[in-house]
Amino acid sequence: MGAKIISGTEIAAQIRAELKQEVDRMKEQHGVVPGLVTILVGENPASVSYVTGKQKTAHELGFHSIQDSQPADISEADLLALVEKYNKDPKIHGILVQLPIPKHINEKKVLTAIDPDKDVDCFHPVNVGRLVIGGPEARFKPCTPAGIQELIVRSGFDTNGAEVVVVGRSNIVGKPIALIMMQKDKGANSTVTVVHTGSKNMDAHCKRADILIVAAGVPGLVKPEWIKPGACVIDVGVNRVGEKKSEKTGKMVPILKGDVDFDAAKEIAGAITPVPGGVGPMTITMLMRNTVMSAKMSIK
Ligand code: GUN
């Protein structure tokens, strides 16, 4: 029997509809409108496209949203002053500086200049620390890992006591999703193993997984025989493996492949995310959820 395909596109739409209701309620009951600023330095085409997507979604949800574009040669001092301006702005609940930023600016300095209570990316060391501690301290969750957790929970998988194996130890996905899934919390409380480039017997660890989360950035790394029958497989990899002509527009578009051999894996797994259309659509939605949460916290 083939696996259930976990549609990130559908689940993200469902969460956005829930958020829209919450935003409307906050406006009506408290006169508070969630405010999000996205700061873009320079004109990197991928960054322009990401920021445009974030602003479009913020607008659709009825946020107060600002797209603040700055020239690539902005000084570090000026960028820090801009972040400080938004830190002090009571109408802004979420600040996102789109990465990467030009090399003459210290990225760490900029990320730590953001008020942790407005750090909707959850990249500030204070928020990473809160995530490690868990409990009510951990207010924001980083967007991609938060999206992965929602995909697992909303697909009906019981995470309580489940064997979760994470492939990859990046700061953006591997480490935080491991922290999230091991918390004593709903949608978590799992037994977590992290495997990485230094691991021996990666296949043996993967074979134990009730929930297998792969974020390695290596196309087809996880072989179908590594998957436990019935497992939930979340493929975070988005690897460009070539180009093809789009049937819709006739333009050349990238061919994207995940870290898991999808066609073979779907015959073994109980549920699996496609690439594209799996984890990807969840990330922006979780950014919106963090901004709504931040706005809620501002209500006295
Ligand atoms: N660049 C690529 N992805 C992200 C993200 O999630 N947040 C920020 N700030 N920059 C990015």
Residues whose N, C-alpha, C, O or C-beta is under 5 A from the ligand:
A	BS01	GUN	L96 V97 Q98 L99 P100 D121
